[in-house]
Structure formats: structure tokens, C-alpha cells
Amino acid sequence: MTIPAARPSVLLVDDNPMMRRSMTLLLDSLGWSSTEASNSEQALEQLKWRDYDLAILDLRMPGINGIELCRLIHLQSLKKVPVVFILSGYINHKDRVEALEAGAREILDKPLSRDELIRILQKNSLPCFPFSVPR
């Protein structure tokens, strides 16, 4: 399989630097170009300057949480609105409903395995170019 010249882009928003780094490595191994933001305010600033194919948002962050950020992304006048996934270590039914109503396409559980991410990307018709990586 050939990777296109322009790699698909993802904005990773999580207040945990270790989670951002592990997701960046995981997505890079699948052919994605990742940009990290440690909070929703940084994410909104990034969205002003670059189009993204996908945004993966942590549910629970200080300040603006992932659900509210998802709403804001869909309300902005963006040239390209990214597909949004919400990522959480724990999500209750109320948050799940709110996330979907806010425009999230998927709600994902932490930790997210490589195989699960491949399955979710393929399910949503998003690019996925799995490279062989040591396990």
C-alpha cells in the first residue's frame, strides 16, 4: 500500500503529556501527522491556522472539557471540520450521550490499543496505513 504525499492530520488534545506522546507514536505508526495540544484553548488556536482530518479530545481536562471543545469545533467557521473522537478512561452514559449530541463520531476508552485504533479508523473510512512496528 502506498502512502499519499500528504499524510492525514490529527489534532491530539489531552492534558496528560504521556497520553499525548503515546497517541502521537501510535498515530505516526499508522501514517498520520500529529499535532499536540495540552488544553482546549491551545486546540482552538491550532484550528485557526491549520485544517485537520481528525481531532482526538480527552473528555476530562481542566477548563473546557472535551465535550464542550467538540461543540466549539462544530460551531466555528472552519474551512474543514475534523472528525472528532472523544477519549476517556471512564465515561458514563450521560457524558456519552452529550458527546454524541455535540458532534463526536466515536467515544473511545483509554487505554486505546493499536488494533482498536485501526478498527475505528477503518470503520469511519479514515486513512490508515499500518506499518510493521515491533511489539
Backbone as a ProteinNet text record, in pm:
[ID]
protein_1_A
[PRIMARY]
MTIPAARPSVLLVDDNPMMRRSMTLLLDSLGWSSTEASNSEQALEQLKWRDYDLAILDLRMPGINGIELCRLIHLQSLKKVPVVFILSGYINHKDRVEALEAGAREILDKPLSRDELIRILQKNSLPCFPFSVPR
[TERTIARY]
84.4	0	89.3	57.6	135.7	72.8	155.7	108	100.3	-11.3	-21.2	82.8	111.9	213.6	181.1	55.9	15.2	-44	20	-30.6	-156.1	-251.6	-368.7	-324.2	-396.4	-354.5	-452.4	-396.2	-477.1	-431.4	-528.2	-502.6	-534.4	-433.2	-448.4	-455.6	-566.1	-583.9	-601.8	-502.4	-506	-414.4	-457.3	-373	-261.3	-263.3	-160.5	-53.9	68.8	172.2	210.2	205.8	238.4	133.3	6.5	-100.5	-86	-57.2	-37.1	78	186.9	305.3	276.3	210.3	181.4	84.1	-14.5	-108.6	-37.6	54.5	130.5	211	280.2	358.8	269.1	155	60.2	7.3	-34.7	-88.4	19.7	140	250.9	275.4	262.4	284.2	175	66	-44.7	-49.8	56.8	67.2	10.3	-21.4	-79.8	26.9	-1.3	81.2	8.8	72.8	6.9	52.4	-41.9	-15.8	-74.5	-0.1	-45.2	-87.2	-191.4	-233.5	-261.7	-218.1	-235.1	-366.4	-441.2	-571.4	-657.9	-782.2	-877.4	-845.2	-792.8	-759.2	-649.6	-546.3	-441.4	-499.5	-591.4	-652.5	-729.1	-806	-882.3	-788.4	-675.9	-576.6	-517.8	-484.2	-431.1	-530.7	-658.9	-761.9	-777.9	-731.7	-736.4	-636.4	-527.7	-416.1	-397.2	-466.8	-444.9	-572.6	-593.5	-704.5	-660.1	-748.3	-720.2	-826.5	-783.9	-877.6	-948.8	-880.1	-929.6	-885.4	-972.7	-936.4	-972.1	-875.1	-898.4	-887.7	-999.3	-1010.3	-1027.9	-948.8	-969.5	-1099.2	-1176.7	-1302.9	-1279.4	-1196.8	-1179.6	-1047.3	-1062.2	-946.5	-984.6	-885.9	-916.5	-968.9	-1056.2	-1111.8	-1219	-1205.7	-1302.7	-1279.5	-1382.7	-1366	-1382.6	-1361.6	-1365.3	-1500.4	-1609.5	-1742.6	-1767.8	-1735	-1754.1	-1662.4	-1539	-1449	-1506.4	-1563.8	-1627.8	-1738.6	-1821.1	-1927.2	-1866.7	-1761.9	-1698.8	-1638.8	-1579.2	-1523	-1632	-1747.3	-1856.2	-1926.8	-1912.4	-1973.7	-1885.4	-1755.7	-1663	-1681.4	-1645.1	-1650	-1518.8	-1498.5	-1376.2	-1395.3	-1286.9	-1290.1	-1315.5	-1257	-1272.3	-1294.1	-1409.5	-1438.1	-1385.6	-1296.2	-1241.7	-1343.5	-1324.4	-1397	-1346.9	-1437.5	-1399.1	-1423.4	-1319.7	-1329.3	-1305.8	-1385	-1364.2	-1296.2	-1193.3	-1115.7	-1126.2	-1157.1	-1170.3	-1136	-1080.4	-1055.3	-1184.5	-1281.5	-1412.4	-1514.4	-1621.1	-1728.7	-1862.9	-1947.9	-2079.1	-2179.1	-2297	-2399	-2433.8	-2448.9	-2483.7	-2376.5	-2248.9	-2140.2	-2136.4	-2161.5	-2162.1	-2269.1	-2388.7	-2498.1	-2462	-2409	-2370.4	-2261.6	-2165.4	-2056.1	-2109.7	-2198.7	-2256.2	-2342.8	-2419	-2500.8	-2414.1	-2295.1	-2202.8	-2132.4	-2144.4	-2084.7	-1972.2	-1942.1	-1837.6	-1885	-1795.8	-1829.2	-1806.5	-1706.1	-1672.3	-1636.3	-1666.4	-1620.6	-1530.6	-1404	-1303.4	-1257.6	-1229.4	-1182.3	-1030.2	-976.7	-833.9	-808.7	-699.6	-601.5	-651.4	-608.4	-651.3	-541.8	-575.3	-475.5	-460.2	-349.6	-322.5	-428.1	-460.9	-560.8	-697.6	-734.3	-863.3	-864.8	-755.2	-749.3	-759.6	-691.8	-702.7	-848	-913.4	-1053.4	-1143.6	-1123.7	-1207.1	-1180.4	-1054.4	-1023.2	-1088.4	-1075.7	-1134.7	-1286.5	-1346.8	-1492.5	-1543.3	-1463.8	-1502.3	-1446.9	-1397.5	-1343.7	-1232.9	-1151	-1037.3	-911.1	-813.7	-691.6	-618.8	-564.9	-489.7	-387.2	-258.9	-150.4	-60.9	-106.5	-28.3	108.5	210	345.9	371.8	462.8	500.8	585.4	540.2	617.8	646.3	761.1	793.9	693.2	657.5	561.9	629.5
-117.2	0	124	221.6	344.4	453.8	527.7	639.8	762.3	836.6	958	1060.6	1155.3	1257.6	1336	1374.5	1447.7	1348.6	1339.3	1248.7	1307.4	1224.9	1277.8	1339.4	1441.4	1515.5	1496	1490	1473.6	1574	1630.4	1717.7	1637.3	1614.1	1539.2	1637.2	1632.3	1726.3	1647	1657.6	1586.3	1659.2	1674.6	1744.4	1656	1527.6	1435.2	1420.2	1470.3	1464.7	1322.3	1227.8	1088.6	1029.8	1063.3	1014.3	1075.7	1206.5	1270.6	1204.8	1179.5	1121.3	979.4	898.5	760.9	759.8	849.8	856.9	907.9	1002.2	1051.7	938.4	860.6	748.2	645.6	617.7	522.5	571.1	695.4	750.2	765.8	803.7	811.8	676	568.6	434.1	393.6	470.7	443.5	544.8	623.3	714.7	853.3	889.4	1019.7	1120.6	1248.2	1359.1	1421.4	1420.4	1461.8	1598.9	1674.7	1799.1	1781.9	1821.5	1806.3	1940.1	1934.7	2049.9	1999.4	2075.4	2030.6	2077.3	2161.4	2205.4	2253.7	2281.4	2320	2455	2546.2	2678.6	2667.2	2585.8	2563.8	2498.8	2405.6	2336.8	2435.4	2522.5	2621.1	2712.9	2746.4	2829.1	2753.4	2625.6	2543.9	2535.2	2523.9	2510.7	2637	2750.5	2875.5	2873.2	2796.2	2804.3	2682.3	2573.9	2451.3	2369.2	2303.2	2209.6	2072.4	2002.5	1868	1771.7	1649.2	1545.3	1484.3	1484.5	1418.5	1497.2	1501.8	1557.7	1452.7	1419	1326	1406.3	1413.6	1501.1	1420.2	1450.9	1391.8	1447.6	1363.1	1407.9	1502.4	1460	1535.2	1612.4	1744.3	1834.8	1956	2021.4	2146.3	2250.9	2335.4	2438.5	2378.4	2399.6	2349.6	2199.5	2118.8	1974.2	1931.3	1803.4	1753	1767.1	1750.6	1763.2	1906.9	2001	2142.6	2182.8	2133	2161.2	2106.3	1988.6	1930	2023.2	2073.6	2168.8	2292.8	2346.7	2467.3	2442.7	2327.2	2293.9	2295.6	2238.2	2232.8	2366.3	2459	2591	2690.9	2662.5	2755.6	2753.5	2862.8	2871.5	2820.2	2690.3	2629	2590.2	2604.7	2560.7	2410.5	2338.5	2193.1	2153.7	2094.5	2048.5	1905.8	1882.3	1747.5	1650	1523.6	1418.8	1422.7	1409.3	1419.2	1286.5	1240.4	1126.9	1179.3	1132.4	1164.2	1043.5	1069.3	964.5	982	872.6	884	753.3	765.8	649.3	598	686.7	648.3	745.5	692.7	777.9	715.7	797.5	747.9	768.2	716.5	721.9	867	953.1	1094.4	1162.2	1142.6	1202.1	1145.3	1015.6	951.4	1015.6	1034	1096.5	1239.8	1316	1454.9	1464.3	1374.3	1376	1352.4	1257.2	1230.1	1347	1406	1522.9	1642.5	1652.5	1762.9	1745.1	1624.9	1602.3	1501.3	1437.3	1334.5	1214.2	1161.5	1043.6	914.9	915.2	796.7	838.5	750.1	764.4	644.5	671.8	566.4	554.3	430.7	404.8	405.8	468.3	461.5	335.1	269.7	291	233.3	292.1	252	168.9	48.5	-37.1	0.1	-39.3	-14.5	-82.2	-207.1	-279.7	-213.1	-165.9	-98.2	33	107.4	232.4	204.9	103.3	66.9	34.6	-43.3	-79.9	44.5	136.6	258.2	348.2	364.1	445.7	386	255.6	189.8	199	180.7	190.2	327.6	431	568.1	614.5	520.3	549.1	654	649.2	739.4	666	738.7	674	598.8	485.6	404.3	325.1	351	284	216.7	101.7	40.1	-7.4	42.7	-3.4	-114.5	-199.5	-302.4	-238.5	-249.9	-194.3	-306.2	-298.6	-400.7	-399.3	-513.9	-521.7	-571.6
0	0	0	-80.7	-91.9	-8	62.4	142.2	52.3	58	-23.1	19.9	-70.7	-43.5	83.2	99.2	218.3	318.4	433.4	536.1	599.6	638.6	709.2	842.1	884.9	1003.9	1119.4	1240.3	1360.5	1465.7	1535.2	1648.5	1774.4	1857.9	1983.4	2098.3	2174.4	2284.6	2413.9	2501	2629.1	2724.8	2849.4	2946.1	3000.8	2969	3014.5	2905.5	2929.5	2825.7	2784.5	2878.7	2844.7	2750.1	2772.4	2684.6	2545.3	2539.7	2408.8	2334.4	2404.1	2339.4	2290.4	2370.9	2328	2210.6	2210.9	2097.8	1971.9	1988.2	1873.3	1810.7	1892.1	1839.7	1771.5	1830.9	1774.1	1639.4	1633.4	1508.1	1401.8	1442	1345.9	1281.3	1359.7	1306.1	1206.9	1204.6	1112.1	998.1	983.7	870.6	892.6	1015.1	1045	1086.4	1060.7	1107.3	1227	1342.8	1466.4	1514	1566.6	1637.5	1776.2	1878.4	2015.9	2075.2	2159.9	2239.3	2380.5	2481.2	2619.1	2681.7	2610.2	2661.1	2544.3	2574.9	2471.2	2409.3	2489.7	2436.8	2330.7	2358.8	2258.3	2133.1	2151.6	2038	1949.7	2010.5	1932.2	1854.9	1914.9	1845.9	1726.1	1744.8	1634.5	1518.9	1552.7	1448.9	1364.5	1415	1338.4	1223.2	1239.8	1146.2	1058.9	1090.9	1014.4	1008.3	895.3	882.4	930.5	997.9	1046.4	994.6	968.5	927.4	1047.8	1161	1281.3	1404	1504.6	1635.5	1740.2	1823.6	1933.5	2061.7	2135.5	2251	2378.5	2478.8	2610.1	2666.6	2730	2788.6	2905.7	2998.9	3122.7	3121.8	3104.4	3107.9	3191.4	3254.3	3325.3	3226.8	3273.4	3185.1	3095.7	2967.5	2869.3	2850.1	2879.8	2865.3	2718.8	2692.1	2555.4	2487	2562.3	2502.3	2459.8	2547.5	2513.2	2398	2396.5	2284.7	2154.7	2159.3	2040.5	1989.2	2080.8	2041.7	1974.8	2037.8	1984	1845.5	1826	1694.5	1589.2	1621.6	1523.9	1503.8	1598.4	1585.5	1512.5	1505	1440.7	1289.5	1227.5	1081.5	1024.6	1035.9	985.2	839.5	763.6	624.3	618.7	711.5	717.6	863.7	893.7	1029.1	1042.8	1139	1153.2	1211.6	1182.6	1252.5	1396.2	1493.2	1633.9	1705.1	1776.3	1866.5	2007.4	2103.3	2244.6	2308.3	2388.8	2453.4	2604.5	2675.9	2820.3	2890.2	3009.8	3093.7	3155.4	3169.2	3221	3163.3	3106.4	3055.7	3094.6	3154.8	3194.3	3079.7	3097.1	2991.1	2954	3054	3029.3	2943	2978.2	2900.1	2759.2	2745.6	2613.4	2523.8	2578	2501.9	2466.1	2562.9	2537.5	2430.8	2435.4	2337.6	2197	2182.1	2050.4	2003.4	2093.7	2058.2	2020.4	2078.4	2049.2	1914.7	1857.1	1725.2	1721.9	1835.7	1835.9	1754.5	1673.6	1593.9	1671.3	1759.8	1839.3	1981	2075.7	2212.5	2238.4	2269.6	2283.3	2427.6	2469.1	2604.7	2610.2	2717	2745.7	2825.7	2808.7	2702.9	2571.3	2463	2329.7	2263.9	2223.8	2158.9	2011.6	1956	1813.6	1725.7	1757.1	1678.3	1685.7	1804.5	1820.9	1741.7	1745.9	1669.6	1519.9	1470.7	1328.9	1294	1380.1	1355.7	1350.4	1443.3	1449.3	1328.4	1290.2	1171.8	1048	1031.1	914	916.5	1033.5	1047.5	1003.7	1029.1	995.8	861.6	781.4	648.3	652.2	757.6	769.3	726.2	672.3	624.6	735	697.5	791.3	712.7	739	668.2	770.5	824.3	932	884.6	951.5	929.4	1029.3	998.7	1092.1	1201	1324.9	1435.9	1535.1	1600.7	1700	1813.4	1862.5	1975	2098.2
[MASK]
+++++++++++++++++++++++++++++++++++++++++++++++++++++++++++++++++++++++++++++++++++++++++++++++++++++++++++++++++++++++++++++++++++++++

